C-alpha cells in the first residue's frame, strides 16, 4: 500500500507517545515486522550464528520426527514446517545466502533419513511429495543463481550431496523428468541464466504444483 504525502505528514506530526502506541498496535498484527525489528534493534547474534541455530533445529526435527515414517504426505507436512522456520529466519535477517543453504540441508537430510521408505512408495503415493521437492529445488536454483559468483561456489558440495540422495529414489527421479528439472543444473556452473523464466513457464503450464 502506498501512502500519500499528506498522510505521511500527519503521522510525522503526531506526538511521540501517540506514535509509540500506534506502532505497538501494528506490531501485534505483524509478526514478520516484529522479527525484523527485533533482529535489527535487540538481537546480538550475527546472521551466521542465527543461520547455524536454524540448521541445528532442522537436524533435530529430522532426527526426532522422522524416526517413524507414516506417509509421503506426512513427510511433506514436516518439510513445510521446517520451511516455515527458514522463511521466518530469512524474513527477519534478509539472509539471502541462508535461504538456499538451509533448504538444501533440509531436503538432503530428509531424503537420507526416509530413503528406505520412499523407495517402496508408488509413484502415485509419492507424487505430491516429489512435486514439492522438485519445486523447492527450482526455488533453490533461482536463489543460488542470484548470488555473487564467488558465493555460488560454496553450494557445489551441497548440490552433490542432494543429487546423491535423489538418484537413490526412482519415483523422485521420475518427477524431475516430469516437471522439467535437468539434474545437470544441480551444479552451480550449469544453472541456466534463464532459470527464473524456465521456472515461471513451467508453473504457467501446470507443473511444479
TIVODO-352477 format. One line per field, with one value per residue: residue number from 1; residue in three letters; z, x, y of N, C-alpha, C, CB in turn. Coordinates in steps of 0.02 Angstrom, whole numbers. Glycine has a CB too. Layout:
resi <- NUM | ...
resn <- ALA | ...
n_z <- Z | ...
n_x <- X | ...
n_y <- Y | ...
ca_z <- Z | ...
ca_x <- X | ...
ca_y <- Y | ...
c_z <- Z | ...
c_x <- X | ...
c_y <- Y | ...
cb_z <- Z | ...
cb_x <- X | ...
cb_y <- Y | ...
END
This chain:
resi <- 1 | 2 | 3 | 4 | 5 | 6 | 7 | 8 | 9 | 10 | 11 | 12 | 13 | 14 | 15 | 16 | 17 | 18 | 19 | 20 | 21 | 22 | 23 | 24 | 25 | 26 | 27 | 28 | 29 | 30 | 31 | 32 | 33 | 34 | 35 | 36 | 37 | 38 | 39 | 40 | 41 | 42 | 43 | 44 | 45 | 46 | 47 | 48 | 49 | 50 | 51 | 52 | 53 | 54 | 55 | 56 | 57 | 58 | 59 | 60 | 61 | 62 | 63 | 64 | 65 | 66 | 67 | 68 | 69 | 70 | 71 | 72 | 73 | 74 | 75 | 76 | 77 | 78 | 79 | 80 | 81 | 82 | 83 | 84 | 85 | 86 | 87 | 88 | 89 | 90 | 91 | 92 | 93 | 94 | 95 | 96 | 97 | 98 | 99 | 100 | 101 | 102 | 103 | 104 | 105 | 106 | 107 | 108 | 109 | 110 | 111 | 112 | 113 | 114 | 115 | 116 | 117 | 118 | 119 | 120 | 121 | 122 | 123 | 124 | 125 | 126 | 127 | 128 | 129 | 130 | 131 | 132 | 133 | 134 | 135 | 136 | 137 | 138 | 139 | 140 | 141 | 142 | 143 | 144 | 145 | 146 | 147 | 148 | 149 | 150 | 151 | 152 | 153 | 154 | 155 | 156 | 157 | 158 | 159 | 160 | 161 | 162 | 163 | 164 | 165 | 166 | 167 | 168 | 169 | 170 | 171 | 172 | 173 | 174 | 175 | 176 | 177 | 178 | 179 | 180 | 181 | 182 | 183 | 184 | 185 | 186 | 187 | 188 | 189 | 190 | 191 | 192 | 193 | 194 | 195 | 196 | 197 | 198 | 199 | 200 | 201 | 202 | 203 | 204 | 205 | 206 | 207 | 208 | 209
resn <- UNK | UNK | UNK | UNK | UNK | UNK | UNK | UNK | UNK | UNK | UNK | UNK | UNK | UNK | UNK | UNK | UNK | UNK | UNK | UNK | UNK | UNK | UNK | UNK | UNK | UNK | UNK | UNK | UNK | UNK | UNK | UNK | UNK | UNK | UNK | UNK | UNK | UNK | UNK | UNK | UNK | UNK | UNK | UNK | UNK | UNK | UNK | UNK | UNK | UNK | UNK | UNK | UNK | UNK | UNK | UNK | UNK | UNK | UNK | UNK | UNK | UNK | UNK | UNK | UNK | UNK | UNK | UNK | UNK | UNK | UNK | UNK | UNK | UNK | UNK | UNK | UNK | UNK | UNK | UNK | UNK | UNK | UNK | UNK | UNK | UNK | UNK | UNK | UNK | UNK | UNK | UNK | UNK | UNK | UNK | UNK | UNK | UNK | UNK | UNK | UNK | UNK | UNK | UNK | UNK | UNK | UNK | UNK | UNK | UNK | UNK | UNK | UNK | UNK | UNK | UNK | UNK | UNK | UNK | UNK | UNK | UNK | UNK | UNK | UNK | UNK | UNK | UNK | UNK | UNK | UNK | UNK | UNK | UNK | UNK | UNK | UNK | UNK | UNK | UNK | UNK | UNK | UNK | UNK | UNK | UNK | UNK | UNK | UNK | UNK | UNK | UNK | UNK | UNK | UNK | UNK | UNK | UNK | UNK | UNK | UNK | UNK | UNK | UNK | UNK | UNK | UNK | UNK | UNK | UNK | UNK | UNK | UNK | UNK | UNK | UNK | UNK | UNK | UNK | UNK | UNK | UNK | UNK | UNK | UNK | UNK | UNK | UNK | UNK | UNK | UNK | UNK | UNK | UNK | UNK | UNK | UNK | UNK | UNK | UNK | UNK | UNK | UNK | UNK | UNK | UNK | UNK | UNK | UNK
n_z <- 0 | -44 | 28 | 31 | 27 | 113 | 212 | 267 | 320 | 419 | 507 | 545 | 622 | 736 | 915 | 1008 | 1102 | 1057 | 931 | 971 | 1033 | 924 | 845 | 923 | 923 | 788 | 776 | 845 | 754 | 653 | 639 | 564 | 544 | 677 | 702 | 615 | 667 | 794 | 765 | 708 | 810 | 937 | 941 | 972 | 913 | 763 | 587 | 534 | 649 | 688 | 577 | 590 | 706 | 659 | 568 | 656 | 720 | 615 | 590 | 710 | 705 | 595 | 650 | 761 | 721 | 610 | 644 | 639 | 500 | 416 | 299 | 131 | 124 | 257 | 282 | 193 | 257 | 370 | 308 | 263 | 384 | 427 | 323 | 354 | 469 | 411 | 324 | 415 | 477 | 367 | 330 | 440 | 446 | 318 | 251 | 118 | 74 | 167 | 141 | 21 | 65 | 190 | 146 | 60 | 152 | 227 | 131 | 87 | 206 | 246 | 140 | 149 | 276 | 257 | 149 | 132 | 151 | 58 | -62 | -80 | -99 | -207 | -369 | -375 | -238 | -192 | -267 | -238 | -137 | -203 | -303 | -225 | -178 | -298 | -343 | -239 | -261 | -383 | -339 | -255 | -350 | -422 | -323 | -289 | -410 | -411 | -322 | -287 | -393 | -326 | -209 | -255 | -281 | -156 | -143 | -212 | -157 | -76 | -172 | -236 | -133 | -119 | -245 | -238 | -147 | -211 | -328 | -281 | -263 | -356 | -396 | -369 | -457 | -575 | -560 | -576 | -711 | -762 | -718 | -781 | -732 | -754 | -707 | -720 | -692 | -558 | -520 | -489 | -594 | -703 | -694 | -781 | -857 | -879 | -782 | -696 | -786 | -844 | -736 | -712 | -833 | -828 | -718 | -766 | -858 | -782 | -706 | -564 | -456
n_x <- 42 | 27 | 64 | 0 | 79 | 22 | -38 | 76 | 137 | 47 | 57 | 191 | 183 | 119 | 112 | 249 | 217 | 93 | 125 | 206 | 112 | 30 | 123 | 153 | 28 | 16 | 123 | 80 | 1 | 82 | 191 | 303 | 361 | 390 | 490 | 589 | 621 | 662 | 778 | 856 | 864 | 880 | 934 | 1086 | 1161 | 1246 | 1199 | 1251 | 1267 | 1134 | 1086 | 1154 | 1093 | 963 | 992 | 1032 | 910 | 834 | 902 | 875 | 736 | 726 | 789 | 708 | 570 | 566 | 588 | 489 | 407 | 265 | 190 | 215 | 143 | 132 | 266 | 292 | 221 | 299 | 412 | 361 | 338 | 471 | 514 | 442 | 509 | 630 | 588 | 544 | 664 | 735 | 652 | 667 | 805 | 851 | 931 | 1002 | 1093 | 1077 | 949 | 940 | 1041 | 997 | 880 | 933 | 1002 | 892 | 817 | 911 | 948 | 823 | 783 | 884 | 860 | 735 | 743 | 734 | 600 | 536 | 577 | 500 | 374 | 236 | 225 | 110 | 77 | 184 | 179 | 137 | 226 | 350 | 334 | 333 | 465 | 539 | 492 | 541 | 676 | 691 | 666 | 776 | 880 | 855 | 882 | 1017 | 1077 | 1057 | 1149 | 1313 | 1448 | 1560 | 1504 | 1419 | 1497 | 1512 | 1404 | 1419 | 1460 | 1350 | 1250 | 1296 | 1283 | 1144 | 1104 | 1159 | 1073 | 949 | 958 | 944 | 812 | 691 | 558 | 566 | 663 | 594 | 500 | 576 | 602 | 471 | 431 | 519 | 649 | 816 | 943 | 1075 | 1082 | 1101 | 1226 | 1330 | 1390 | 1315 | 1187 | 1056 | 1056 | 931 | 849 | 747 | 648 | 622 | 570 | 454 | 384 | 359 | 274 | 165 | 121 | 67 | 147 | 255 | 170
n_y <- -60 | 110 | 268 | 431 | 594 | 688 | 610 | 550 | 663 | 700 | 591 | 606 | 721 | 682 | 665 | 595 | 493 | 452 | 402 | 296 | 213 | 179 | 112 | -2 | -62 | -96 | -183 | -295 | -356 | -398 | -511 | -536 | -410 | -382 | -478 | -433 | -305 | -343 | -414 | -313 | -217 | -274 | -406 | -489 | -584 | -639 | -646 | -763 | -842 | -857 | -924 | -1044 | -1091 | -1116 | -1216 | -1318 | -1339 | -1390 | -1511 | -1573 | -1587 | -1674 | -1786 | -1818 | -1819 | -1900 | -2030 | -2122 | -2172 | -2116 | -2078 | -2015 | -1896 | -1850 | -1831 | -1727 | -1628 | -1608 | -1557 | -1436 | -1373 | -1355 | -1274 | -1162 | -1117 | -1082 | -981 | -883 | -850 | -797 | -691 | -607 | -581 | -557 | -650 | -696 | -790 | -892 | -941 | -1030 | -1116 | -1173 | -1235 | -1332 | -1412 | -1457 | -1532 | -1630 | -1701 | -1746 | -1831 | -1927 | -1982 | -2041 | -2126 | -2269 | -2293 | -2210 | -2265 | -2379 | -2330 | -2302 | -2219 | -2140 | -2127 | -2051 | -1937 | -1800 | -1766 | -1781 | -1685 | -1570 | -1571 | -1558 | -1433 | -1354 | -1368 | -1302 | -1171 | -1154 | -1159 | -1040 | -948 | -971 | -941 | -806 | -756 | -686 | -735 | -787 | -835 | -933 | -1043 | -1103 | -1186 | -1302 | -1428 | -1453 | -1466 | -1582 | -1676 | -1678 | -1727 | -1855 | -1915 | -1904 | -1983 | -2110 | -2134 | -2190 | -2143 | -2008 | -1966 | -1990 | -1890 | -1775 | -1777 | -1770 | -1643 | -1560 | -1535 | -1523 | -1625 | -1594 | -1462 | -1452 | -1406 | -1278 | -1212 | -1243 | -1194 | -1123 | -960 | -916 | -969 | -922 | -882 | -1006 | -1078 | -1002 | -1021 | -1159 | -1167 | -1094 | -1182 | -1280 | -1362 | -1410 | -1395
ca_z <- 0 | -46 | 68 | 1 | 68 | 166 | 266 | 299 | 359 | 479 | 552 | 570 | 671 | 796 | 975 | 1013 | 1139 | 1013 | 880 | 1004 | 1042 | 858 | 823 | 961 | 899 | 723 | 784 | 868 | 696 | 600 | 671 | 521 | 560 | 744 | 697 | 582 | 714 | 848 | 739 | 696 | 868 | 1000 | 933 | 975 | 872 | 692 | 539 | 528 | 709 | 685 | 525 | 620 | 752 | 619 | 541 | 711 | 730 | 559 | 602 | 767 | 680 | 554 | 693 | 807 | 690 | 555 | 668 | 618 | 436 | 410 | 229 | 98 | 140 | 324 | 274 | 161 | 309 | 410 | 267 | 263 | 450 | 427 | 277 | 391 | 511 | 367 | 299 | 469 | 483 | 309 | 334 | 492 | 438 | 247 | 239 | 50 | 70 | 210 | 115 | -16 | 106 | 238 | 109 | 37 | 211 | 243 | 81 | 86 | 267 | 247 | 93 | 177 | 333 | 236 | 85 | 129 | 147 | -5 | -117 | -90 | -113 | -278 | -399 | -355 | -167 | -179 | -317 | -209 | -102 | -253 | -335 | -177 | -177 | -361 | -342 | -192 | -294 | -431 | -300 | -233 | -408 | -438 | -270 | -295 | -471 | -395 | -278 | -319 | -418 | -275 | -160 | -288 | -274 | -91 | -145 | -254 | -117 | -54 | -230 | -247 | -81 | -135 | -303 | -214 | -115 | -259 | -376 | -248 | -256 | -426 | -410 | -368 | -521 | -625 | -551 | -604 | -784 | -774 | -705 | -821 | -696 | -781 | -650 | -733 | -663 | -488 | -523 | -491 | -659 | -755 | -686 | -838 | -844 | -887 | -736 | -671 | -840 | -851 | -680 | -723 | -888 | -805 | -674 | -808 | -894 | -735 | -670 | -501 | -407
ca_x <- 0 | 63 | 35 | 13 | 123 | -18 | -45 | 142 | 150 | 5 | 88 | 254 | 168 | 89 | 155 | 289 | 181 | 40 | 158 | 228 | 52 | 10 | 174 | 144 | -34 | 31 | 169 | 42 | -32 | 131 | 247 | 362 | 392 | 418 | 553 | 639 | 642 | 699 | 845 | 892 | 872 | 891 | 973 | 1158 | 1194 | 1253 | 1159 | 1282 | 1251 | 1062 | 1080 | 1178 | 1041 | 908 | 1017 | 1028 | 839 | 814 | 931 | 839 | 670 | 737 | 807 | 654 | 505 | 570 | 603 | 433 | 380 | 193 | 173 | 246 | 105 | 154 | 335 | 287 | 198 | 358 | 455 | 330 | 352 | 540 | 517 | 416 | 563 | 678 | 558 | 544 | 734 | 754 | 613 | 694 | 876 | 867 | 988 | 995 | 1136 | 1050 | 887 | 954 | 1084 | 956 | 835 | 972 | 1012 | 828 | 799 | 959 | 942 | 757 | 784 | 929 | 827 | 675 | 754 | 711 | 527 | 515 | 593 | 446 | 311 | 219 | 229 | 50 | 82 | 236 | 176 | 135 | 290 | 403 | 322 | 355 | 538 | 564 | 477 | 587 | 742 | 690 | 673 | 846 | 921 | 847 | 914 | 1090 | 1096 | 1054 | 1204 | 1377 | 1481 | 1605 | 1464 | 1389 | 1544 | 1501 | 1347 | 1432 | 1459 | 1281 | 1215 | 1318 | 1253 | 1074 | 1100 | 1173 | 1013 | 894 | 965 | 927 | 739 | 666 | 499 | 588 | 697 | 540 | 468 | 620 | 590 | 402 | 425 | 567 | 710 | 876 | 987 | 1139 | 1080 | 1124 | 1298 | 1324 | 1414 | 1267 | 1121 | 1043 | 1043 | 859 | 815 | 686 | 598 | 605 | 526 | 390 | 350 | 335 | 216 | 110 | 97 | 36 | 196 | 283 | 118
ca_y <- 0 | 173 | 321 | 497 | 636 | 720 | 561 | 544 | 724 | 697 | 542 | 635 | 773 | 654 | 664 | 534 | 441 | 427 | 360 | 234 | 170 | 153 | 63 | -64 | -94 | -125 | -240 | -353 | -387 | -413 | -547 | -529 | -346 | -389 | -515 | -390 | -254 | -375 | -429 | -250 | -174 | -309 | -467 | -480 | -635 | -623 | -685 | -829 | -879 | -874 | -975 | -1107 | -1114 | -1145 | -1280 | -1367 | -1354 | -1434 | -1577 | -1601 | -1608 | -1734 | -1841 | -1836 | -1832 | -1949 | -2097 | -2166 | -2149 | -2127 | -2074 | -1957 | -1836 | -1826 | -1807 | -1661 | -1582 | -1592 | -1513 | -1370 | -1344 | -1332 | -1218 | -1104 | -1093 | -1049 | -919 | -834 | -828 | -755 | -630 | -564 | -564 | -547 | -694 | -723 | -850 | -944 | -969 | -1092 | -1160 | -1210 | -1279 | -1390 | -1455 | -1487 | -1583 | -1685 | -1740 | -1779 | -1887 | -1977 | -2013 | -2077 | -2159 | -2338 | -2292 | -2178 | -2310 | -2429 | -2296 | -2299 | -2152 | -2103 | -2112 | -2002 | -1884 | -1732 | -1755 | -1772 | -1621 | -1519 | -1572 | -1530 | -1362 | -1323 | -1366 | -1246 | -1110 | -1151 | -1142 | -969 | -910 | -977 | -904 | -735 | -737 | -670 | -795 | -815 | -871 | -991 | -1100 | -1134 | -1231 | -1361 | -1490 | -1463 | -1492 | -1651 | -1717 | -1686 | -1772 | -1923 | -1941 | -1906 | -2038 | -2173 | -2138 | -2191 | -2101 | -1938 | -1954 | -1984 | -1825 | -1723 | -1778 | -1747 | -1571 | -1522 | -1518 | -1555 | -1638 | -1561 | -1394 | -1455 | -1390 | -1205 | -1187 | -1263 | -1164 | -1078 | -889 | -906 | -1016 | -891 | -887 | -1077 | -1094 | -968 | -1054 | -1225 | -1156 | -1073 | -1242 | -1325 | -1405 | -1386 | -1379
c_z <- 0 | -6 | 35 | 51 | 125 | 227 | 304 | 343 | 424 | 531 | 584 | 625 | 735 | 854 | 980 | 1048 | 1096 | 959 | 909 | 1013 | 977 | 834 | 859 | 939 | 832 | 729 | 806 | 810 | 642 | 631 | 630 | 536 | 630 | 741 | 665 | 630 | 771 | 826 | 732 | 760 | 932 | 994 | 932 | 933 | 799 | 650 | 535 | 589 | 710 | 633 | 552 | 668 | 714 | 590 | 595 | 724 | 676 | 571 | 660 | 745 | 639 | 598 | 735 | 771 | 639 | 578 | 647 | 555 | 432 | 337 | 198 | 115 | 208 | 321 | 242 | 211 | 354 | 372 | 266 | 330 | 452 | 379 | 310 | 436 | 469 | 343 | 353 | 479 | 428 | 311 | 384 | 476 | 367 | 226 | 171 | 40 | 109 | 182 | 74 | 25 | 152 | 203 | 82 | 94 | 227 | 195 | 85 | 147 | 270 | 200 | 119 | 232 | 312 | 173 | 82 | 124 | 81 | -65 | -132 | -102 | -188 | -303 | -378 | -282 | -154 | -225 | -287 | -172 | -151 | -289 | -290 | -177 | -240 | -364 | -296 | -223 | -346 | -395 | -278 | -291 | -425 | -386 | -275 | -356 | -457 | -350 | -319 | -338 | -366 | -223 | -190 | -280 | -209 | -93 | -182 | -214 | -93 | -111 | -241 | -195 | -95 | -194 | -282 | -180 | -165 | -304 | -346 | -243 | -326 | -440 | -409 | -432 | -578 | -621 | -579 | -680 | -800 | -768 | -739 | -785 | -725 | -723 | -659 | -703 | -590 | -486 | -534 | -558 | -714 | -747 | -742 | -816 | -845 | -837 | -709 | -723 | -850 | -797 | -691 | -778 | -867 | -761 | -715 | -846 | -847 | -697 | -604 | -449 | -407
c_x <- 44 | 26 | 51 | 51 | 85 | -24 | 21 | 156 | 110 | 35 | 151 | 241 | 135 | 137 | 190 | 252 | 126 | 68 | 181 | 169 | 30 | 58 | 164 | 81 | -22 | 75 | 133 | 10 | 17 | 192 | 310 | 399 | 423 | 486 | 608 | 665 | 682 | 771 | 886 | 909 | 894 | 941 | 1048 | 1196 | 1195 | 1206 | 1185 | 1266 | 1178 | 1049 | 1100 | 1126 | 983 | 930 | 1013 | 956 | 813 | 839 | 895 | 771 | 676 | 750 | 747 | 590 | 508 | 588 | 549 | 402 | 306 | 172 | 210 | 210 | 124 | 225 | 335 | 264 | 256 | 404 | 426 | 341 | 423 | 549 | 492 | 470 | 614 | 651 | 557 | 614 | 753 | 716 | 643 | 764 | 896 | 928 | 980 | 1038 | 1104 | 987 | 901 | 996 | 1041 | 907 | 871 | 986 | 948 | 811 | 846 | 952 | 876 | 755 | 828 | 894 | 769 | 682 | 723 | 635 | 503 | 527 | 535 | 378 | 298 | 224 | 170 | 54 | 129 | 231 | 179 | 200 | 346 | 396 | 346 | 431 | 566 | 551 | 524 | 657 | 745 | 699 | 745 | 891 | 916 | 883 | 990 | 1114 | 1097 | 1109 | 1266 | 1412 | 1527 | 1567 | 1432 | 1432 | 1532 | 1448 | 1361 | 1428 | 1388 | 1239 | 1232 | 1287 | 1179 | 1064 | 1110 | 1113 | 956 | 898 | 950 | 852 | 708 | 608 | 517 | 624 | 646 | 508 | 511 | 610 | 522 | 397 | 478 | 629 | 769 | 925 | 1056 | 1141 | 1101 | 1200 | 1299 | 1346 | 1362 | 1198 | 1109 | 1034 | 968 | 818 | 750 | 630 | 576 | 556 | 456 | 350 | 321 | 273 | 155 | 80 | 71 | 83 | 217 | 230 | 65
c_y <- 63 | 226 | 388 | 541 | 670 | 673 | 554 | 604 | 724 | 649 | 571 | 686 | 746 | 657 | 596 | 478 | 410 | 381 | 293 | 186 | 139 | 99 | -4 | -101 | -128 | -187 | -303 | -391 | -409 | -445 | -541 | -464 | -348 | -423 | -472 | -338 | -284 | -389 | -365 | -212 | -209 | -367 | -452 | -531 | -614 | -665 | -756 | -873 | -901 | -927 | -1043 | -1135 | -1146 | -1212 | -1335 | -1387 | -1402 | -1505 | -1612 | -1626 | -1673 | -1795 | -1865 | -1857 | -1889 | -2019 | -2147 | -2136 | -2166 | -2130 | -2016 | -1892 | -1807 | -1799 | -1738 | -1609 | -1561 | -1545 | -1442 | -1334 | -1316 | -1273 | -1154 | -1074 | -1055 | -982 | -864 | -806 | -779 | -689 | -581 | -538 | -545 | -589 | -729 | -785 | -908 | -977 | -1033 | -1141 | -1204 | -1256 | -1340 | -1439 | -1492 | -1544 | -1643 | -1730 | -1778 | -1839 | -1944 | -2017 | -2058 | -2118 | -2228 | -2342 | -2263 | -2223 | -2357 | -2397 | -2295 | -2227 | -2110 | -2082 | -2053 | -1941 | -1814 | -1717 | -1741 | -1705 | -1564 | -1514 | -1539 | -1455 | -1324 | -1318 | -1310 | -1179 | -1101 | -1130 | -1068 | -926 | -912 | -938 | -829 | -710 | -719 | -735 | -827 | -855 | -933 | -1053 | -1138 | -1188 | -1297 | -1426 | -1505 | -1491 | -1566 | -1698 | -1729 | -1734 | -1844 | -1955 | -1950 | -1967 | -2106 | -2184 | -2134 | -2145 | -2027 | -1920 | -1949 | -1915 | -1769 | -1719 | -1749 | -1671 | -1529 | -1499 | -1558 | -1563 | -1607 | -1491 | -1393 | -1454 | -1314 | -1176 | -1198 | -1233 | -1115 | -1005 | -874 | -948 | -987 | -896 | -959 | -1098 | -1064 | -1002 | -1121 | -1217 | -1136 | -1132 | -1296 | -1371 | -1372 | -1367 | -1434
cb_z <- 61 | -120 | 141 | -20 | 25 | 140 | 238 | 246 | 317 | 460 | 514 | 514 | 640 | 783 | 1038 | 1049 | 1203 | 981 | 848 | 1072 | 1073 | 807 | 836 | 1036 | 893 | 678 | 835 | 917 | 667 | 561 | 681 | 446 | 557 | 789 | 656 | 521 | 742 | 871 | 671 | 650 | 881 | 1028 | 869 | 1047 | 880 | 669 | 469 | 520 | 772 | 670 | 464 | 656 | 794 | 563 | 516 | 774 | 731 | 492 | 617 | 823 | 637 | 505 | 739 | 853 | 656 | 505 | 744 | 675 | 376 | 446 | 219 | 22 | 140 | 376 | 230 | 101 | 351 | 430 | 195 | 247 | 506 | 408 | 213 | 432 | 548 | 306 | 276 | 535 | 483 | 243 | 353 | 558 | 460 | 233 | 296 | -1 | 98 | 276 | 71 | -81 | 147 | 283 | 51 | 5 | 271 | 241 | 11 | 83 | 328 | 228 | 25 | 204 | 382 | 227 | 71 | 191 | 205 | -14 | -102 | -30 | -84 | -291 | -475 | -367 | -128 | -188 | -359 | -161 | -59 | -304 | -351 | -106 | -171 | -422 | -321 | -126 | -327 | -470 | -238 | -206 | -468 | -441 | -201 | -302 | -529 | -365 | -230 | -271 | -480 | -241 | -133 | -363 | -277 | -40 | -176 | -286 | -57 | -29 | -293 | -245 | -12 | -152 | -357 | -167 | -58 | -300 | -405 | -179 | -209 | -444 | -359 | -307 | -536 | -614 | -476 | -588 | -812 | -725 | -631 | -847 | -621 | -838 | -639 | -807 | -670 | -453 | -582 | -435 | -678 | -757 | -616 | -878 | -896 | -958 | -679 | -651 | -905 | -848 | -614 | -741 | -947 | -767 | -623 | -857 | -938 | -770 | -715 | -514 | -422
cb_x <- -47 | 73 | 61 | -53 | 156 | -88 | -67 | 196 | 133 | -67 | 106 | 293 | 122 | 67 | 114 | 355 | 151 | 1 | 217 | 261 | -5 | 7 | 244 | 140 | -90 | 65 | 223 | -12 | -82 | 150 | 229 | 341 | 340 | 370 | 543 | 608 | 581 | 664 | 840 | 851 | 807 | 826 | 953 | 1182 | 1158 | 1326 | 1159 | 1358 | 1266 | 1020 | 1122 | 1245 | 1015 | 887 | 1090 | 1060 | 797 | 841 | 1006 | 832 | 638 | 796 | 864 | 640 | 479 | 619 | 610 | 380 | 419 | 155 | 96 | 247 | 32 | 150 | 376 | 239 | 141 | 395 | 462 | 255 | 341 | 587 | 476 | 355 | 597 | 695 | 486 | 520 | 782 | 739 | 541 | 696 | 917 | 881 | 994 | 1014 | 1207 | 1035 | 851 | 990 | 1135 | 919 | 803 | 1038 | 1035 | 773 | 800 | 1031 | 950 | 702 | 810 | 993 | 803 | 620 | 828 | 734 | 498 | 553 | 656 | 443 | 311 | 148 | 233 | -13 | 105 | 303 | 113 | 76 | 308 | 401 | 248 | 329 | 565 | 531 | 404 | 589 | 757 | 623 | 626 | 868 | 900 | 773 | 892 | 1110 | 1047 | 989 | 1221 | 1422 | 1521 | 1644 | 1409 | 1377 | 1616 | 1482 | 1288 | 1500 | 1506 | 1251 | 1233 | 1394 | 1261 | 1042 | 1151 | 1233 | 990 | 894 | 1036 | 958 | 712 | 646 | 444 | 633 | 749 | 487 | 455 | 695 | 594 | 354 | 427 | 533 | 703 | 908 | 994 | 1153 | 1010 | 1096 | 1337 | 1364 | 1479 | 1262 | 1114 | 982 | 1079 | 837 | 862 | 698 | 628 | 669 | 556 | 401 | 398 | 390 | 232 | 132 | 152 | -12 | 258 | 328 | 86
cb_y <- 0 | 196 | 319 | 531 | 689 | 740 | 492 | 537 | 786 | 674 | 477 | 668 | 825 | 581 | 678 | 548 | 471 | 484 | 396 | 250 | 211 | 210 | 90 | -48 | -43 | -73 | -222 | -331 | -338 | -349 | -620 | -531 | -289 | -430 | -578 | -356 | -217 | -440 | -465 | -206 | -139 | -335 | -503 | -483 | -703 | -634 | -652 | -823 | -837 | -812 | -957 | -1096 | -1055 | -1097 | -1272 | -1338 | -1290 | -1407 | -1571 | -1549 | -1553 | -1723 | -1821 | -1779 | -1769 | -1926 | -2097 | -2173 | -2180 | -2071 | -2067 | -1966 | -1852 | -1884 | -1857 | -1664 | -1614 | -1656 | -1540 | -1375 | -1396 | -1389 | -1232 | -1124 | -1151 | -1094 | -932 | -866 | -888 | -793 | -646 | -600 | -622 | -472 | -748 | -670 | -834 | -916 | -917 | -1077 | -1119 | -1161 | -1240 | -1366 | -1413 | -1435 | -1554 | -1657 | -1695 | -1729 | -1864 | -1945 | -1960 | -2028 | -2163 | -2377 | -2252 | -2112 | -2350 | -2475 | -2224 | -2326 | -2157 | -2144 | -2174 | -2034 | -1891 | -1726 | -1817 | -1829 | -1611 | -1536 | -1644 | -1565 | -1350 | -1362 | -1434 | -1246 | -1111 | -1219 | -1185 | -950 | -936 | -1051 | -919 | -719 | -794 | -627 | -779 | -759 | -825 | -976 | -1075 | -1082 | -1197 | -1355 | -1483 | -1397 | -1451 | -1656 | -1683 | -1618 | -1752 | -1922 | -1894 | -1843 | -2038 | -2175 | -2081 | -2261 | -2114 | -1926 | -2011 | -2040 | -1812 | -1738 | -1850 | -1780 | -1559 | -1464 | -1532 | -1512 | -1713 | -1558 | -1366 | -1518 | -1430 | -1174 | -1222 | -1338 | -1129 | -1101 | -845 | -922 | -1034 | -817 | -858 | -1121 | -1068 | -894 | -1063 | -1261 | -1101 | -1019 | -1270 | -1365 | -1418 | -1327 | -1312
END
